[in-house]
Amino acid sequence: MRRVALIQLVAIVMFLTVACQHAAPPKEQKSLLDQIQERGKVIAGVSSTIPGFGYLKPDGHYEGFEIDFAKAIAAAVLGDPDAVELRTAGMQESLVSLQTGQIDILFYSVTWTATRDSSSVGLNFAPTIYYDGQGIMVRNNSGIHNLKDLEGKRIGVIKGTTTELNLTDQLRKLGVHYQPVVFDEWIAAKEAYEKGSIDAYTADRSSLVAYRTALSTPSEHRILREVLSKEPLSPAVKGGDDQWLDAVKWILFATIQAEEFGITKANIDQFLQSQDPQIARFLGQEGDLGKHLGLSPDFTVKVIKAVGNYGEIYDRHLGPGTVFDLDRGLNALWTKGGLMFSPPFR
Amino acid sequence: MKWLRDAILLLGFTLLLWPVILKTANWMGWEADWSVIAQNSKILFSGQYPQGEVWRIWVGLSMISLWLGISWGIWKESMKRLALPVLLCFLFFIFLPFSSSSSKAWLCLESSLILTGYWIGNYRPKWGKRIGLIGVFLLPICFLLLTGASILPSVETRLWGGFLLTLFTSVISFLLSLPLGVMLALGRKSEWPAFRWFGIVYIEVVQGVPLLAILFIAQYILPLFISYEVSFDPLWKIILGFACFNAAYLAEIFRGGLQAVSHDQYDAAKALGFTDWQMMKEIILPQAIFAILPSILSQFIALFKSTSLVTILGFTDLVGIGKKIASNPYYLGSYEEVFFFISILYLFISTLISYVCRGIEKSLSRSR
C-alpha cells in the first residue's frame, strides 16, 4: 500500500502544478479597440426577445433597433457592418459576459443607472440611444384615467425588474393602495391581462406599445399618459477602457449628428462634395477626427452608408411604417424638442 | 363485465374532458394561425445555420437514416421500435402542407434510405458487428460534416440552433457522460481512498448543485480561473457542463446496477482467476448495464428536456427559437402556436425514447 499512496501523492502534486500554471496572469492589457481590429470582428451582446429592438427573422438573421447600432459599430471599426458576432443571452448573463470580457459591448435596452455605472459594478455607459419611461396599460372601459384611479386595482409586473421597484415608489408616494401581481414572463402576464385577472400591466412604454399589438383587439386598450420613471436605454461597455468607450461614444453620436445635418444613406454621396467645413470635417474630408479616436478618417461615412442616420434607424424599426408606430417624443433631435443631442464634431 | 366498466370509464372521462377537447380542437383547427410555423420552419429546425449549407444537415440525416435502416434489418425487433417511428415521422412531414418542396424531396430520400437499409440488413445479417462499429463513429462524422472540418466552409457552433441544437446537445452530452458515470461509479467502490473520496465528493457536490448553476459556472466563471489563452468553443463548455452533471446521476444508477449483480458473480470470477479489470469488463458490467438500461434512458429523457436551459446562456435551442419567433413584430400574437408546436416535438422525442425503452425491457425479459 505504500507505493499506492506515493503514486497518489505524485498525481496530486502534478495536478496542482498544472493547475497553477494555467492560472498564470493574463497577457498585458491592450485596448479593446486594438483587439477588435486584430480579431476582425466585434462581439456584441444583444437582446433577442424585445420586439422592435432585437429579434430573429425567419431567414435566421437578427434585426432590430439595437442590432442596427451594433452593425454601426462594426462598420466604423472594421469597415464591414456584418463583421459583428451577435451573442444573445439573458440580461443578467449578458452583464456577466461583459464584465468578464467575453463580449465587447452590450446592447440590451439596459437602463443607465448610477449603480451600474459605478466602478464597483465595473460598467461604462455610452450615450443613450433610446429614452424610455415606464407606463401603464389598461382597458379602455376600465375607468382608469390616471395613477390615482389605480386604488385597489390589480397591477401586473415582471419579477425582479426596475419596473417593479418604480411602481412601488410612485404609488406609495401618491398613497395609492394596489395589489401587485408578479409574473415571470410577459406571456403569462398577457394571458392574465386578457382574461381580466389583472386590471393593468406596467412595463417600459416602448414595450407596452409592442405588447399591445399582440393582444386580441389592440384598440380596446390604451397606455396612460403618466410616465412613472426615466429609462435611458444605453449601450454598455466594460469599465477602464477609455479608448474603446470614446470610439463607441462618437460612433453613436455620428448617427445623431448626421440626422442633424440631414445626411442620409441615400444622399451621403452629395454631401461628400460639400464645401461646408463642418460637414467636411464630420465626414472626414478635412481634419483627422477619426485618427484621434483610433478609427479611420471616414468612419462616419461608413456608419451612415451601412445603417443610415439615427432617424432612419428609428423609423425602420419603431417608426410610422412599423406595427409599433412610436412617436419620436423624447427621442427627437434637440432641435425638434427632443433629447437627442450630439456634442460638436471638432 | 370488463367492457362495461371500460365503457363507463371512457364515457365519464369524455364527458368530463369534452369542453377541453372541443376547445382545443376548435383552436387547433380554426383559431390558430399555423402560418407562423410554416414561415419559421427553417429556424425552428436548424436555427441560424446558413441557408446555403443546410444540405449538410440533410446529408448527415441521410447517413443516420441508412444506418437506422440497416440495423433495423439486422436486429429486427428492438431497432424496429426506433426506426419505424422515425420513418413515420418523416412521412408525416412529407404530407404536412407547409413543408417546402426541397425538404419534401430530402425527406423522401431519407424514408427510402431507411427502407433500403432494412432490405440490405435483411440480406446481410452477419454485418452486425461492423454496423455497430460504424454507429460509434456516425455522430462524430456528422459533427465534422456540420462544422466543416476545415474542408467545407466552417460553420461555427454558435449558429446552430433549434431542434438541431437541442438534439445534438442532449445526445452528445449524454454519450460523454456514460464513460464518466461508469468511472465515477467504479471510483466510488474503489479500494484507493483518493479515488473513493473523489467519487463520493464529486457525486454529492454535483447532485447538490442546481444544473443551471453548473452551466453558469462552466460558461462564465471558469474562463476567469483558467488562463485566457485557452478558449473553448462555448457550445462545448455547455456540453461538458451537461455531461459532468449527468455523470453524477448516472454514477448512482450504475452503482445500483453493480450492487444488483449478485456477489456470487464477483466471487466466481475471482475464483476463475479473472483480474479486476477482466471481471468488470466481461462479467459484471454487461449484467449491470442491462439491468439499468431503462433507468439510463429515462435519465436521457430528463437530460433532453433540461437542455432548454441553454437559452439563458445565449444559445437558441428549440425553446429559445420559440421565444425569439414570438418576439418578432410580425408574429407577436403567436406564442400559443409556436409553443404548442415545440411541445409536440419534445413530446414526440420523449415518447419515442420511452417506447424504445419498453421494447428493450420486453426483449430483455424474454431473453432471460
Interface residues (C-beta under 8 A of the other chain):
Chain A: V4 Q8 A11 I12 Q21 H22 A23 A24 P26 K27 S48 T49 I50 P51 G52 G54 Y55 L56 K57 P58 D59 G60 H61 E85 R87 T88 A89 G90 E93 S94 V96 S97 T100 Q102 I187 K190 A210 Y211 T213 A214 L215 S216 T322 V323 F324
Chain B: Q39 N40 K42 I43 G47 Q48 Y49 P50 Q51 R158 L159 G161 W192 A194 F216 Q219 Y220 P223 L224 F225 I226 S227 Y228 V230 T311 I312 L313 G314 T316 G320 I321 K323 K324 I325 A326 S327 N328 P329 Y330 L332 G333 Y335
